[in-house]
Amino acid sequence: MVRNKVIMEASEINGRCPIYEIGDKIVIEPVPGENVSMINLKETKAICTRILGTALTSYTLFLEYAKPSQEDEDKLPWQTALGPNHSKCPMVGPPYTECGYVLFKVYGLPQEEG
Amino acid sequence: MPNCKLILEVVDVKGFCPFYKKGSKITFCEPAILKEESDELCYGALLSFGPFYRPLVRGVPPEELGLGDGYISCHSAPLVIPEAHGTVFFKIKQIPVEETPEDLWINDLEKKGILGDTETIKRKFWPKNPDKPY
């Protein structure tokens, strides 16, 4: 069964973010042979506590189980959700908040389960 | 710090949002959302706000949380992204309250003589198999 590695990649930063730079990633990986997934701490730059809520909305589990289809006519609308989708952290950005917002590109990479 | 009723009021919608318009409100009072005092509840917006809920409802000022004068937005991408539909901006208002619904519940337990140490509560409430849903 194919499950997907899910990647949240900082694609744009509006203002100042003390944690992320463009290109930084949060990587969520299926645990081989199990039906759970975890954050890959080696490939993840950092996990800002303020992104935790948004990360839940970012199709993480959905993208993990989304099945890509090779044939366009077989594709359902949600299958295009392998990505990328975009979500931002809830900071408003200058001049209203000191920290700016980070826009994350969220996408799935199919992996063979071992 | 006093417990607070928390109101998220929509101050602007950049783009299109199927639920919220300027002036829409979501009202929290620990431990819940007050349905009578709230308009639509967008799951994504609520989750984005999630990490800030507890400190704000317990009276931590937004400035200390890095939210400036109390502004927060939803998770939706800004309009520079082709699939984006719009971002909603909320103003956070804290209203100190004497008693939250949770306080009322605790007081009620006290009046009934149920509140006490953990063992007392266990004797009153704990089922035989507390780990099983049925």
gemmi code that builds the backbone of each chain (N, CA, C; Angstrom):
import gemmi

chains = {
    "A": [
        ("MET", (0.846, -1.203, 0.000), (0.000, 0.000, 0.000), (0.874, 1.243, 0.000)),
        ("VAL", (0.527, 2.175, -0.841), (1.311, 3.415, -0.915), (0.772, 4.422, 0.087)),
        ("ARG", (1.647, 4.892, 0.920), (1.287, 6.022, 1.767), (2.281, 7.140, 1.469)),
        ("ASN", (1.924, 8.322, 1.888), (2.738, 9.468, 1.479), (3.484, 10.090, 2.650)),
        ("LYS", (4.682, 10.482, 2.349), (5.407, 11.353, 3.260), (4.790, 12.739, 3.057)),
        ("VAL", (4.525, 13.456, 4.127), (3.905, 14.776, 3.986), (4.901, 15.856, 4.390)),
        ("ILE", (5.041, 16.835, 3.529), (6.030, 17.873, 3.780), (5.361, 19.238, 3.837)),
        ("MET", (5.662, 19.965, 4.896), (5.254, 21.373, 4.993), (6.515, 22.190, 4.783)),
        ("GLU", (6.540, 22.949, 3.732), (7.759, 23.680, 3.385), (7.485, 25.175, 3.395)),
        ("ALA", (8.296, 25.914, 4.152), (8.112, 27.374, 4.217), (8.401, 27.958, 2.838)),
        ("SER", (7.373, 28.547, 2.224), (7.558, 29.032, 0.858), (7.567, 30.552, 0.784)),
        ("GLU", (7.065, 31.207, 1.828), (7.063, 32.668, 1.809), (7.004, 33.169, 3.246)),
        ("ILE", (7.748, 34.205, 3.532), (7.699, 34.791, 4.875), (7.417, 36.272, 4.723)),
        ("ASN", (6.325, 36.681, 5.344), (5.949, 38.086, 5.270), (6.336, 38.751, 6.583)),
        ("GLY", (7.407, 39.500, 6.597), (7.896, 40.111, 7.836), (9.000, 39.253, 8.434)),
        ("ARG", (9.121, 39.339, 9.760), (10.225, 38.637, 10.425), (9.715, 37.368, 11.110)),
        ("CYS", (10.382, 36.270, 10.864), (10.109, 35.047, 11.626), (11.428, 34.590, 12.242)),
        ("PRO", (11.476, 34.472, 13.572), (12.731, 34.081, 14.209), (13.049, 32.597, 14.073)),
        ("ILE", (12.132, 31.816, 13.522), (12.326, 30.367, 13.483), (12.573, 29.847, 12.063)),
        ("TYR", (11.700, 30.204, 11.147), (11.783, 29.605, 9.815), (12.411, 30.534, 8.789)),
        ("GLU", (13.094, 29.895, 7.838), (13.554, 30.579, 6.636), (12.906, 29.877, 5.449)),
        ("ILE", (12.896, 30.546, 4.323), (12.286, 29.937, 3.146), (13.019, 28.636, 2.815)),
        ("GLY", (12.258, 27.596, 2.568), (12.847, 26.291, 2.255), (12.893, 25.350, 3.448)),
        ("ASP", (12.733, 25.867, 4.674), (12.724, 24.994, 5.853), (11.509, 24.061, 5.792)),
        ("LYS", (11.691, 22.858, 6.346), (10.626, 21.863, 6.205), (10.203, 21.257, 7.545)),
        ("ILE", (8.951, 20.877, 7.593), (8.449, 19.977, 8.638), (8.058, 18.705, 7.891)),
        ("VAL", (8.664, 17.585, 8.271), (8.458, 16.352, 7.518), (7.700, 15.337, 8.383)),
        ("ILE", (6.587, 14.863, 7.856), (5.772, 13.877, 8.568), (5.837, 12.577, 7.780)),
        ("GLU", (6.216, 11.513, 8.461), (6.498, 10.263, 7.759), (5.662, 9.117, 8.311)),
        ("PRO", (5.122, 8.265, 7.425), (4.438, 7.070, 7.918), (5.453, 6.135, 8.578)),
        ("VAL", (5.052, 5.516, 9.670), (5.921, 4.519, 10.303), (5.749, 3.208, 9.541)),
        ("PRO", (6.843, 2.643, 9.000), (6.724, 1.426, 8.193), (6.027, 0.293, 8.956)),
        ("GLY", (5.045, -0.321, 8.299), (4.359, -1.468, 8.889), (3.315, -1.105, 9.922)),
        ("GLU", (3.154, 0.163, 10.210), (2.168, 0.594, 11.211), (1.219, 1.599, 10.561)),
        ("ASN", (0.055, 1.798, 11.171), (-0.855, 2.769, 10.579), (-0.791, 4.116, 11.304)),
        ("VAL", (0.383, 4.453, 11.771), (0.585, 5.763, 12.400), (1.707, 6.487, 11.667)),
        ("SER", (1.806, 7.761, 11.909), (2.879, 8.541, 11.295), (3.518, 9.403, 12.376)),
        ("MET", (4.694, 9.921, 12.071), (5.377, 10.755, 13.073), (6.161, 11.853, 12.374)),
        ("ILE", (6.527, 12.843, 13.148), (7.346, 13.922, 12.594), (8.791, 13.441, 12.561)),
        ("ASN", (9.403, 13.531, 11.404), (10.800, 13.141, 11.251), (11.676, 14.289, 11.769)),
        ("LEU", (12.242, 14.082, 12.954), (12.965, 15.185, 13.604), (14.292, 15.492, 12.922)),
        ("LYS", (14.850, 14.492, 12.226), (16.121, 14.747, 11.541), (15.931, 15.651, 10.330)),
        ("GLU", (14.818, 15.464, 9.639), (14.608, 16.258, 8.423), (13.801, 17.526, 8.690)),
        ("THR", (13.363, 17.691, 9.940), (12.547, 18.859, 10.272), (13.426, 19.942, 10.888)),
        ("LYS", (13.269, 21.157, 10.379), (14.099, 22.245, 10.878), (13.691, 22.588, 12.313)),
        ("ALA", (12.433, 22.864, 12.508), (11.927, 23.239, 13.831), (10.414, 23.121, 13.793)),
        ("ILE", (9.816, 23.026, 14.977), (8.358, 23.020, 15.044), (7.941, 24.161, 15.948)),
        ("CYS", (7.486, 25.219, 15.348), (7.011, 26.370, 16.124), (5.679, 25.997, 16.764)),
        ("THR", (5.517, 26.317, 18.053), (4.263, 25.935, 18.716), (3.057, 26.637, 18.089)),
        ("ARG", (3.291, 27.773, 17.459), (2.164, 28.504, 16.872), (1.685, 27.913, 15.558)),
        ("ILE", (2.491, 27.029, 14.996), (2.073, 26.403, 13.749), (1.317, 25.103, 14.033)),
        ("LEU", (1.314, 24.672, 15.310), (0.716, 23.365, 15.613), (-0.758, 23.307, 15.222)),
        ("GLY", (-1.486, 24.375, 15.543), (-2.907, 24.374, 15.197), (-3.099, 24.350, 13.700)),
        ("THR", (-2.365, 25.194, 13.001), (-2.483, 25.251, 11.553), (-2.067, 23.923, 10.932)),
        ("ALA", (-1.039, 23.296, 11.517), (-0.574, 22.018, 10.962), (-1.698, 20.983, 10.986)),
        ("LEU", (-2.555, 21.073, 12.004), (-3.677, 20.132, 12.069), (-4.660, 20.372, 10.933)),
        ("THR", (-4.729, 21.608, 10.480), (-5.681, 21.914, 9.410), (-5.073, 21.641, 8.044)),
        ("SER", (-3.797, 21.316, 8.019), (-3.077, 21.304, 6.744), (-3.096, 19.965, 6.048)),
        ("TYR", (-4.165, 19.268, 6.171), (-4.339, 18.047, 5.403), (-3.248, 17.013, 5.693)),
        ("THR", (-2.619, 17.071, 6.861), (-1.471, 16.199, 7.069), (-1.866, 14.720, 6.962)),
        ("LEU", (-2.871, 14.314, 7.720), (-3.293, 12.920, 7.623), (-3.950, 12.640, 6.274)),
        ("PHE", (-4.701, 13.622, 5.811), (-5.387, 13.475, 4.534), (-4.380, 13.236, 3.411)),
        ("LEU", (-3.341, 14.037, 3.393), (-2.321, 13.886, 2.360), (-1.557, 12.574, 2.508)),
        ("GLU", (-1.437, 12.115, 3.758), (-0.715, 10.861, 3.972), (-1.434, 9.701, 3.282)),
        ("TYR", (-2.759, 9.746, 3.286), (-3.527, 8.633, 2.742), (-4.068, 8.888, 1.337)),
        ("ALA", (-3.873, 10.098, 0.803), (-4.379, 10.404, -0.536), (-3.685, 9.509, -1.558)),
        ("LYS", (-4.477, 9.030, -2.512), (-3.912, 8.108, -3.510), (-3.802, 8.825, -4.852)),
        ("PRO", (-2.583, 8.973, -5.337), (-2.446, 9.602, -6.651), (-2.848, 8.634, -7.749)),
        ("SER", (-3.403, 9.139, -8.800), (-3.772, 8.287, -9.922), (-2.965, 8.706, -11.143)),
        ("GLN", (-2.548, 7.721, -11.912), (-1.785, 8.039, -13.122), (-2.710, 8.569, -14.217)),
        ("GLU", (-3.947, 8.081, -14.223), (-4.882, 8.471, -15.276), (-5.706, 9.675, -14.842)),
        ("ASP", (-5.697, 10.701, -15.692), (-6.441, 11.912, -15.361), (-7.923, 11.622, -15.154)),
        ("GLU", (-8.460, 10.723, -16.011), (-9.905, 10.487, -15.927), (-10.290, 9.719, -14.664)),
        ("ASP", (-9.313, 9.048, -14.042), (-9.580, 8.339, -12.784), (-9.515, 9.254, -11.576)),
        ("LYS", (-8.980, 10.427, -11.786), (-8.739, 11.302, -10.637), (-10.038, 11.899, -10.105)),
        ("LEU", (-10.190, 11.853, -8.814), (-11.274, 12.570, -8.162), (-10.741, 13.945, -7.790)),
        ("PRO", (-11.636, 14.905, -7.577), (-11.145, 16.261, -7.278), (-10.171, 16.289, -6.100)),
        ("TRP", (-10.459, 15.492, -5.052), (-9.592, 15.574, -3.874), (-8.216, 14.977, -4.117)),
        ("GLN", (-8.057, 14.173, -5.177), (-6.764, 13.553, -5.411), (-5.704, 14.559, -5.857)),
        ("THR", (-6.169, 15.670, -6.379), (-5.195, 16.703, -6.710), (-4.588, 17.249, -5.426)),
        ("ALA", (-5.188, 16.865, -4.289), (-4.716, 17.384, -3.002), (-3.387, 16.782, -2.582)),
        ("LEU", (-2.814, 15.903, -3.390), (-1.444, 15.496, -3.092), (-0.547, 16.726, -3.096)),
        ("GLY", (-1.034, 17.744, -3.624), (-0.372, 19.003, -3.405), (0.012, 19.746, -4.668)),
        ("PRO", (0.541, 20.917, -4.462), (0.643, 21.502, -3.126), (-0.622, 22.241, -2.700)),
        ("ASN", (-0.873, 22.179, -1.379), (-1.848, 23.063, -0.749), (-1.049, 24.114, 0.010)),
        ("HIS", (-1.701, 25.146, 0.388), (-0.982, 26.179, 1.125), (-1.722, 26.545, 2.398)),
        ("SER", (-0.969, 26.712, 3.477), (-1.532, 27.190, 4.740), (-0.545, 28.158, 5.353)),
        ("LYS", (-1.064, 29.067, 6.123), (-0.172, 30.027, 6.775), (-0.296, 29.929, 8.284)),
        ("CYS", (0.718, 30.400, 8.971), (0.601, 30.472, 10.421), (-0.318, 31.638, 10.772)),
        ("PRO", (-0.864, 31.641, 11.983), (-1.923, 32.620, 12.271), (-1.435, 34.026, 12.609)),
        ("MET", (-0.128, 34.249, 12.575), (0.343, 35.598, 12.855), (-0.098, 36.529, 11.720)),
        ("VAL", (-0.492, 37.750, 12.090), (-1.001, 38.683, 11.087), (0.146, 39.332, 10.318)),
        ("GLY", (1.211, 39.667, 11.033), (2.352, 40.318, 10.387), (2.365, 41.810, 10.621)),
        ("PRO", (3.477, 42.451, 10.255), (3.628, 43.869, 10.525), (2.595, 44.689, 9.752)),
        ("PRO", (2.112, 45.813, 10.303), (2.541, 46.431, 11.569), (1.755, 45.938, 12.780)),
        ("TYR", (0.910, 44.930, 12.612), (0.021, 44.537, 13.706), (0.706, 43.618, 14.723)),
        ("THR", (1.560, 42.723, 14.228), (2.306, 41.858, 15.151), (3.787, 41.926, 14.805)),
        ("GLU", (4.594, 41.695, 15.826), (6.044, 41.779, 15.640), (6.527, 40.719, 14.649)),
        ("CYS", (6.022, 39.508, 14.826), (6.406, 38.434, 13.908), (5.519, 38.469, 12.674)),
        ("GLY", (6.121, 38.135, 11.563), (5.327, 38.052, 10.344), (4.742, 36.658, 10.198)),
        ("TYR", (4.021, 36.437, 9.110), (3.470, 35.096, 8.924), (4.340, 34.294, 7.967)),
        ("VAL", (4.283, 32.993, 8.151), (5.000, 32.073, 7.278), (3.964, 31.301, 6.474)),
        ("LEU", (4.163, 31.278, 5.182), (3.269, 30.521, 4.311), (3.930, 29.175, 4.022)),
        ("PHE", (3.183, 28.107, 4.271), (3.720, 26.767, 4.059), (3.086, 26.119, 2.828)),
        ("LYS", (3.943, 25.532, 2.009), (3.467, 24.702, 0.904), (3.392, 23.283, 1.459)),
        ("VAL", (2.241, 22.657, 1.342), (2.057, 21.329, 1.934), (1.790, 20.323, 0.822)),
        ("TYR", (2.596, 19.271, 0.783), (2.410, 18.300, -0.300), (2.791, 16.898, 0.156)),
        ("GLY", (2.321, 15.917, -0.578), (2.620, 14.526, -0.252), (3.573, 13.915, -1.265)),
        ("LEU", (4.459, 13.072, -0.775), (5.359, 12.331, -1.661), (5.082, 10.846, -1.464)),
        ("PRO", (4.563, 10.163, -2.486), (4.238, 8.741, -2.310), (5.450, 7.917, -1.933)),
        ("GLN", (5.244, 6.975, -1.003), (6.331, 6.087, -0.576), (5.801, 4.671, -0.521)),
        ("GLU", (6.635, 3.714, -0.875), (6.253, 2.314, -0.730), (6.406, 1.938, 0.728)),
        ("GLU", (5.364, 1.316, 1.278), (5.482, 0.893, 2.666), (6.327, -0.359, 2.777)),
        ("GLY", (7.288, -0.313, 3.677), (8.202, -1.444, 3.804), (7.658, -2.543, 4.682)),
    ],
    "B": [
        ("MET", (-4.107, 36.828, 37.300), (-4.808, 37.079, 36.040), (-6.227, 36.535, 36.116)),
        ("PRO", (-7.206, 37.372, 35.779), (-8.598, 36.886, 35.845), (-8.927, 36.003, 34.654)),
        ("ASN", (-9.876, 35.069, 34.869), (-10.387, 34.320, 33.718), (-11.150, 35.276, 32.816)),
        ("CYS", (-11.126, 35.005, 31.550), (-11.747, 35.930, 30.600), (-12.726, 35.230, 29.680)),
        ("LYS", (-13.778, 35.972, 29.336), (-14.567, 35.583, 28.177), (-13.793, 36.133, 26.984)),
        ("LEU", (-13.736, 35.369, 25.944), (-12.882, 35.728, 24.817), (-13.741, 35.883, 23.579)),
        ("ILE", (-13.630, 37.030, 22.938), (-14.405, 37.231, 21.714), (-13.451, 37.435, 20.544)),
        ("LEU", (-13.597, 36.616, 19.524), (-12.873, 36.831, 18.275), (-13.845, 37.516, 17.323)),
        ("GLU", (-13.550, 38.742, 16.962), (-14.446, 39.472, 16.062), (-13.754, 39.699, 14.727)),
        ("VAL", (-14.447, 39.389, 13.665), (-13.859, 39.545, 12.330), (-13.759, 41.036, 12.012)),
        ("VAL", (-12.521, 41.477, 11.762), (-12.343, 42.892, 11.412), (-12.164, 43.069, 9.912)),
        ("ASP", (-11.776, 42.003, 9.223), (-11.641, 42.129, 7.767), (-11.560, 40.740, 7.127)),
        ("VAL", (-12.012, 40.663, 5.904), (-11.856, 39.443, 5.109), (-11.172, 39.848, 3.813)),
        ("LYS", (-9.955, 39.363, 3.629), (-9.234, 39.679, 2.383), (-9.549, 38.575, 1.389)),
        ("GLY", (-10.370, 38.880, 0.413), (-10.800, 37.855, -0.532), (-12.195, 37.403, -0.171)),
        ("PHE", (-12.450, 36.108, -0.332), (-13.785, 35.578, -0.089), (-13.736, 34.503, 0.979)),
        ("CYS", (-14.648, 34.556, 1.918), (-14.777, 33.501, 2.915), (-16.234, 33.053, 2.919)),
        ("PRO", (-16.488, 31.742, 2.820), (-17.872, 31.275, 2.773), (-18.621, 31.465, 4.082)),
        ("PHE", (-17.923, 31.704, 5.181), (-18.578, 31.770, 6.488), (-18.601, 33.160, 7.099)),
        ("TYR", (-17.470, 33.826, 7.090), (-17.355, 35.020, 7.907), (-17.450, 36.310, 7.101)),
        ("LYS", (-18.035, 37.303, 7.734), (-18.013, 38.654, 7.184), (-17.656, 39.586, 8.333)),
        ("LYS", (-17.363, 40.810, 7.996), (-16.954, 41.770, 9.014), (-18.001, 41.832, 10.124)),
        ("GLY", (-17.561, 41.735, 11.348), (-18.481, 41.805, 12.489), (-18.874, 40.439, 13.032)),
        ("SER", (-18.607, 39.366, 12.282), (-18.923, 38.016, 12.796), (-18.114, 37.758, 14.058)),
        ("LYS", (-18.676, 36.951, 14.952), (-18.015, 36.711, 16.243), (-17.949, 35.228, 16.592)),
        ("ILE", (-16.889, 34.881, 17.311), (-16.821, 33.587, 17.990), (-16.517, 33.910, 19.445)),
        ("THR", (-17.312, 33.376, 20.362), (-17.125, 33.679, 21.782), (-16.774, 32.420, 22.560)),
        ("PHE", (-15.689, 32.516, 23.309), (-15.235, 31.401, 24.143), (-15.385, 31.786, 25.604)),
        ("CYS", (-15.759, 30.838, 26.428), (-15.668, 31.028, 27.868), (-15.329, 29.648, 28.413)),
        ("GLU", (-14.231, 29.593, 29.119), (-13.713, 28.291, 29.492), (-14.806, 27.405, 30.096)),
        ("PRO", (-14.979, 26.201, 29.624), (-14.127, 25.457, 28.696), (-14.715, 25.322, 27.297)),
        ("ALA", (-15.528, 26.247, 26.852), (-16.294, 25.962, 25.636), (-16.485, 27.190, 24.757)),
        ("ILE", (-17.077, 26.943, 23.612), (-17.532, 28.031, 22.751), (-18.990, 28.293, 23.094)),
        ("LEU", (-19.340, 29.553, 23.297), (-20.727, 29.883, 23.626), (-21.504, 30.009, 22.322)),
        ("LYS", (-22.353, 29.036, 22.038), (-23.040, 29.003, 20.741), (-23.969, 30.202, 20.557)),
        ("GLU", (-24.615, 30.593, 21.662), (-25.586, 31.686, 21.557), (-24.906, 33.004, 21.202)),
        ("GLU", (-23.642, 33.114, 21.533), (-22.941, 34.376, 21.291), (-21.942, 34.252, 20.141)),
        ("SER", (-22.109, 33.204, 19.328), (-21.171, 33.003, 18.227), (-21.925, 32.902, 16.915)),
        ("ASP", (-21.237, 33.302, 15.841), (-21.795, 33.084, 14.510), (-21.247, 31.759, 13.993)),
        ("GLU", (-20.835, 31.714, 12.756), (-20.354, 30.450, 12.196), (-19.066, 29.986, 12.879)),
        ("LEU", (-18.868, 28.673, 12.882), (-17.643, 28.102, 13.447), (-16.879, 27.382, 12.343)),
        ("CYS", (-15.807, 27.988, 11.885), (-14.969, 27.348, 10.870), (-13.928, 26.497, 11.588)),
        ("TYR", (-13.922, 25.208, 11.267), (-13.023, 24.274, 11.961), (-11.558, 24.681, 11.792)),
        ("GLY", (-11.194, 25.047, 10.559), (-9.802, 25.423, 10.301), (-9.388, 26.656, 11.087)),
        ("ALA", (-10.267, 27.652, 11.125), (-9.945, 28.879, 11.859), (-9.810, 28.593, 13.350)),
        ("LEU", (-10.701, 27.734, 13.869), (-10.631, 27.391, 15.295), (-9.320, 26.681, 15.621)),
        ("LEU", (-8.903, 25.771, 14.729), (-7.654, 25.059, 14.986), (-6.456, 26.002, 14.938)),
        ("SER", (-6.460, 26.930, 13.985), (-5.349, 27.886, 13.907), (-5.232, 28.682, 15.199)),
        ("PHE", (-6.387, 28.973, 15.786), (-6.418, 29.747, 17.025), (-6.071, 28.876, 18.236)),
        ("GLY", (-6.159, 27.561, 18.062), (-6.006, 26.610, 19.165), (-4.860, 26.871, 20.127)),
        ("PRO", (-3.626, 27.030, 19.636), (-2.509, 27.193, 20.580), (-2.642, 28.425, 21.485)),
        ("PHE", (-3.452, 29.390, 21.072), (-3.560, 30.631, 21.842), (-4.743, 30.637, 22.800)),
        ("TYR", (-5.632, 29.653, 22.644), (-6.878, 29.668, 23.406), (-6.652, 29.707, 24.915)),
        ("ARG", (-5.860, 28.747, 25.413), (-5.739, 28.617, 26.865), (-5.115, 29.845, 27.529)),
        ("PRO", (-3.968, 30.331, 27.027), (-3.414, 31.518, 27.691), (-4.352, 32.720, 27.636)),
        ("LEU", (-5.035, 32.901, 26.522), (-5.904, 34.082, 26.405), (-7.120, 33.985, 27.314)),
        ("VAL", (-7.674, 32.796, 27.401), (-8.877, 32.627, 28.218), (-8.528, 32.690, 29.717)),
        ("ARG", (-7.256, 32.447, 30.039), (-6.817, 32.564, 31.434), (-6.244, 33.955, 31.721)),
        ("GLY", (-6.383, 34.875, 30.784), (-6.079, 36.267, 31.065), (-4.714, 36.774, 30.647)),
        ("VAL", (-3.928, 35.957, 29.937), (-2.637, 36.467, 29.458), (-2.918, 37.491, 28.345)),
        ("PRO", (-2.341, 38.695, 28.455), (-2.625, 39.707, 27.426), (-2.049, 39.303, 26.062)),
        ("PRO", (-2.731, 39.661, 24.972), (-2.255, 39.298, 23.629), (-0.842, 39.816, 23.349)),
        ("GLU", (-0.508, 41.001, 23.883), (0.835, 41.559, 23.625), (1.917, 40.591, 24.087)),
        ("GLU", (1.673, 39.956, 25.246), (2.685, 39.037, 25.773), (2.835, 37.787, 24.913)),
        ("LEU", (1.814, 37.507, 24.116), (1.873, 36.337, 23.236), (2.366, 36.710, 21.843)),
        ("GLY", (2.775, 37.966, 21.694), (3.274, 38.401, 20.386), (2.173, 38.694, 19.393)),
        ("LEU", (0.953, 38.916, 19.915), (-0.172, 39.180, 19.014), (-0.494, 40.670, 18.911)),
        ("GLY", (0.459, 41.510, 19.285), (0.273, 42.955, 19.170), (-0.914, 43.426, 19.978)),
        ("ASP", (-1.781, 44.219, 19.337), (-2.971, 44.707, 20.020), (-4.093, 43.667, 20.005)),
        ("GLY", (-3.776, 42.461, 19.614), (-4.780, 41.394, 19.637), (-5.311, 41.050, 18.261)),
        ("TYR", (-4.423, 40.836, 17.311), (-4.860, 40.458, 15.969), (-4.352, 39.063, 15.630)),
        ("ILE", (-5.205, 38.302, 14.996), (-4.821, 36.959, 14.573), (-5.582, 36.666, 13.277)),
        ("SER", (-5.023, 35.775, 12.476), (-5.710, 35.459, 11.219), (-5.969, 33.969, 11.131)),
        ("CYS", (-6.756, 33.576, 10.148), (-7.006, 32.151, 9.955), (-5.861, 31.556, 9.145)),
        ("HIS", (-5.934, 30.246, 8.914), (-4.833, 29.536, 8.256), (-4.837, 29.690, 6.748)),
        ("SER", (-5.936, 30.226, 6.193), (-6.063, 30.238, 4.733), (-4.979, 31.087, 4.096)),
        ("ALA", (-4.456, 30.585, 2.998), (-3.351, 31.264, 2.325), (-3.798, 32.623, 1.792)),
        ("PRO", (-2.868, 33.579, 1.738), (-3.212, 34.878, 1.155), (-3.464, 34.754, -0.347)),
        ("LEU", (-4.017, 35.805, -0.929), (-4.506, 35.713, -2.307), (-3.410, 35.600, -3.351)),
        ("VAL", (-2.145, 35.702, -2.944), (-1.069, 35.517, -3.921), (-1.009, 34.064, -4.399)),
        ("ILE", (-1.605, 33.154, -3.631), (-1.632, 31.743, -4.019), (-2.860, 31.494, -4.893)),
        ("PRO", (-2.683, 30.856, -6.054), (-3.808, 30.715, -6.995), (-5.046, 30.061, -6.402)),
        ("GLU", (-4.890, 29.020, -5.568), (-6.079, 28.320, -5.075), (-6.692, 28.992, -3.845)),
        ("ALA", (-6.081, 30.075, -3.382), (-6.556, 30.724, -2.154), (-7.928, 31.344, -2.358)),
        ("HIS", (-8.747, 31.311, -1.319), (-10.046, 31.980, -1.423), (-10.117, 33.224, -0.560)),
        ("GLY", (-9.261, 33.297, 0.431), (-9.254, 34.511, 1.245), (-8.832, 34.250, 2.672)),
        ("THR", (-8.394, 35.289, 3.328), (-7.943, 35.175, 4.709), (-8.840, 36.034, 5.593)),
        ("VAL", (-9.176, 35.492, 6.748), (-10.021, 36.223, 7.695), (-9.160, 36.743, 8.842)),
        ("PHE", (-9.336, 38.004, 9.186), (-8.579, 38.612, 10.276), (-9.506, 38.859, 11.464)),
        ("PHE", (-9.040, 38.421, 12.627), (-9.843, 38.545, 13.847), (-9.177, 39.506, 14.826)),
        ("LYS", (-10.006, 40.252, 15.553), (-9.526, 41.037, 16.692), (-9.919, 40.279, 17.951)),
        ("ILE", (-8.953, 40.147, 18.856), (-9.195, 39.403, 20.092), (-9.631, 40.375, 21.183)),
        ("LYS", (-10.770, 40.083, 21.806), (-11.215, 40.907, 22.936), (-11.328, 40.022, 24.170)),
        ("GLN", (-10.742, 40.472, 25.253), (-10.826, 39.727, 26.510), (-11.736, 40.482, 27.472)),
        ("ILE", (-12.709, 39.801, 28.014), (-13.604, 40.426, 28.997), (-13.492, 39.635, 30.295)),
        ("PRO", (-12.905, 40.233, 31.336), (-12.768, 39.491, 32.599), (-14.135, 39.059, 33.134)),
        ("VAL", (-14.201, 37.839, 33.625), (-15.464, 37.329, 34.183), (-15.227, 36.800, 35.593)),
        ("GLU", (-16.269, 36.913, 36.407), (-16.179, 36.413, 37.783), (-16.170, 34.889, 37.797)),
        ("GLU", (-17.108, 34.331, 37.027), (-17.248, 32.874, 37.030), (-17.393, 32.347, 35.609)),
        ("THR", (-16.630, 31.325, 35.293), (-16.779, 30.663, 33.995), (-17.755, 29.494, 34.168)),
        ("PRO", (-18.253, 28.929, 33.055), (-19.097, 27.734, 33.182), (-18.384, 26.632, 33.958)),
        ("GLU", (-17.077, 26.571, 33.817), (-16.319, 25.542, 34.539), (-16.379, 25.800, 36.052)),
        ("ASP", (-16.243, 27.102, 36.429), (-16.350, 27.445, 37.853), (-17.718, 27.049, 38.402)),
        ("LEU", (-18.768, 27.359, 37.605), (-20.132, 27.040, 38.052), (-20.285, 25.534, 38.290)),
        ("TRP", (-19.679, 24.762, 37.403), (-19.747, 23.302, 37.521), (-19.036, 22.829, 38.793)),
        ("ILE", (-17.846, 23.414, 39.024), (-17.086, 23.038, 40.219), (-17.883, 23.424, 41.473)),
        ("ASN", (-18.468, 24.633, 41.455), (-19.260, 25.081, 42.604), (-20.440, 24.150, 42.854)),
        ("ASP", (-21.059, 23.719, 41.750), (-22.192, 22.822, 41.857), (-21.783, 21.495, 42.510)),
        ("LEU", (-20.610, 20.998, 42.084), (-20.112, 19.750, 42.691), (-19.871, 19.954, 44.186)),
        ("GLU", (-19.338, 21.118, 44.509), (-19.049, 21.413, 45.920), (-20.337, 21.414, 46.739)),
        ("LYS", (-21.386, 22.075, 46.167), (-22.672, 22.154, 46.867), (-23.253, 20.763, 47.098)),
        ("LYS", (-23.035, 19.894, 46.117), (-23.580, 18.537, 46.232), (-22.701, 17.661, 47.119)),
        ("GLY", (-21.573, 18.233, 47.544), (-20.684, 17.482, 48.422), (-19.876, 16.427, 47.700)),
        ("ILE", (-19.820, 16.562, 46.378), (-19.109, 15.547, 45.598), (-17.631, 15.886, 45.498)),
        ("LEU", (-17.337, 17.169, 45.441), (-15.950, 17.574, 45.231), (-15.102, 17.224, 46.452)),
        ("GLY", (-13.969, 16.702, 46.188), (-13.079, 16.357, 47.282), (-11.778, 15.862, 46.712)),
        ("ASP", (-11.118, 14.978, 47.445), (-9.878, 14.459, 46.894), (-10.192, 13.471, 45.768)),
        ("THR", (-9.147, 13.065, 45.083), (-9.332, 12.209, 43.916), (-10.101, 10.942, 44.271)),
        ("GLU", (-9.810, 10.381, 45.419), (-10.482, 9.141, 45.806), (-11.980, 9.348, 45.987)),
        ("THR", (-12.344, 10.505, 46.558), (-13.767, 10.801, 46.747), (-14.474, 10.871, 45.402)),
        ("ILE", (-13.846, 11.597, 44.463), (-14.457, 11.752, 43.142), (-14.538, 10.396, 42.451)),
        ("LYS", (-13.482, 9.606, 42.601), (-13.482, 8.281, 41.970), (-14.643, 7.441, 42.482)),
        ("ARG", (-14.862, 7.486, 43.801), (-15.931, 6.662, 44.365), (-17.289, 7.063, 43.807)),
        ("LYS", (-17.445, 8.361, 43.499), (-18.745, 8.826, 43.007), (-18.939, 8.536, 41.526)),
        ("PHE", (-17.869, 8.703, 40.753), (-18.024, 8.706, 39.299), (-17.431, 7.530, 38.568)),
        ("TRP", (-16.349, 6.975, 39.104), (-15.574, 6.022, 38.283), (-16.353, 4.742, 38.010)),
        ("PRO", (-16.464, 4.368, 36.736), (-17.078, 3.078, 36.425), (-16.083, 1.941, 36.707)),
        ("LYS", (-16.569, 0.704, 36.573), (-15.680, -0.420, 36.868), (-14.549, -0.532, 35.858)),
        ("ASN", (-14.869, -0.227, 34.584), (-13.848, -0.325, 33.545), (-13.620, 1.055, 32.916)),
        ("PRO", (-12.853, 1.894, 33.588), (-12.740, 3.282, 33.110), (-12.033, 3.420, 31.770)),
        ("ASP", (-11.322, 2.385, 31.318), (-10.595, 2.490, 30.052), (-11.463, 2.168, 28.840)),
        ("LYS", (-12.630, 1.568, 29.082), (-13.430, 1.116, 27.944), (-14.586, 2.082, 27.695)),
        ("PRO", (-14.821, 2.391, 26.400), (-15.895, 3.350, 26.108), (-17.283, 2.827, 26.459)),
        ("TYR", (-17.495, 1.491, 26.432), (-18.819, 0.945, 26.782), (-18.672, -0.158, 27.807)),
    ],
}
model = gemmi.Model(1)
for chain_id, residues in chains.items():
    chain = gemmi.Chain(chain_id)
    for i, (resn, *xyz) in enumerate(residues, 1):
        res = gemmi.Residue()
        res.name, res.seqid = resn, gemmi.SeqId(i, " ")
        for name, pos in zip(("N", "CA", "C"), xyz):
            atom = gemmi.Atom()
            atom.name, atom.element = name, gemmi.Element(name[0])
            atom.pos, atom.b_iso = gemmi.Position(*pos), 0.0
            res.add_atom(atom)
        chain.add_residue(res)
    model.add_chain(chain)
structure = gemmi.Structure()
structure.add_model(model)
structure.setup_entities()
